[in-house]
Amino acid sequence: MTLSACGSHSDTSSASTPSATTAAAPASTCPTTAPDGQGTPEWTLKGTTGSVAVSGSTDTTAPMVKVDAPFSVGETQVHTLTAGSGPVVSPTASVSVCYMGVDGRDGHVFDSSFERGTPVDFPLTGVVPGFQKAIAGQTVGSTVAVAMVSADGYPEGQPRAGIEPGDSLIFAIKILGAS
């Protein structure tokens, strides 16, 4: 699956965007090892329905997102799992990130650069609003989670990713660099 699963509503994939010059040297890979699942989540959120528990990635493990489905939220919520020490990311920056996207309806992972082991570079102006809200204003090096309403994700659904109209989405995102 390509980045277009978390990109804009157009068919143009931002995966073809040239690599951004970053303010901090980004990692060349995303960790692919699953966490042991024994730790305490860094963020738990009771939704309008269901709940979600998120543990951010480390230098050696991918994040973990556990969903008590169906999960939905009434408003988009962003939580910083780990604050970075780099520069603040502007709303129009091009970023390099590792991310995992989970559908709140059934808890399935619909896209993950962690699974592929490769960061993705794209402009924040080319992604769904909830993804931009999660990253803009954060600092490079941060790991964040966002639970977004359908209107900030794919209000009409995204069949290629198994996302149905009205689905709330959850992302765990590690910000590697920004320009």
Sequence and secondary structure as in RCSB ss.txt:
>XXXX:A:sequence
MTLSACGSHSDTSSASTPSATTAAAPASTCPTTAPDGQGTPEWTLKGTTGSVAVSGSTDTTAPMVKVDAPFSVGE
TQVHTLTAGSGPVVSPTASVSVCYMGVDGRDGHVFDSSFERGTPVDFPLTGVVPGFQKAIAGQTVGSTVAVAMVS
ADGYPEGQPRAGIEPGDSLIFAIKILGAS
>XXXX:A:secstr
  GGGGB SSS  GGGS     SS   SS   S   S S  SEEEE SEEEEEEE   SSS  EEEEEEEEE SS
 EEEEEE  SS B  TT EEEEEEEEEETTT  EEEEHHHHT  EEEEGGGB HHHHHHHTT BTT EEEEEE G
GGS TT BGGGTB TT  EEEEEEEEEE 
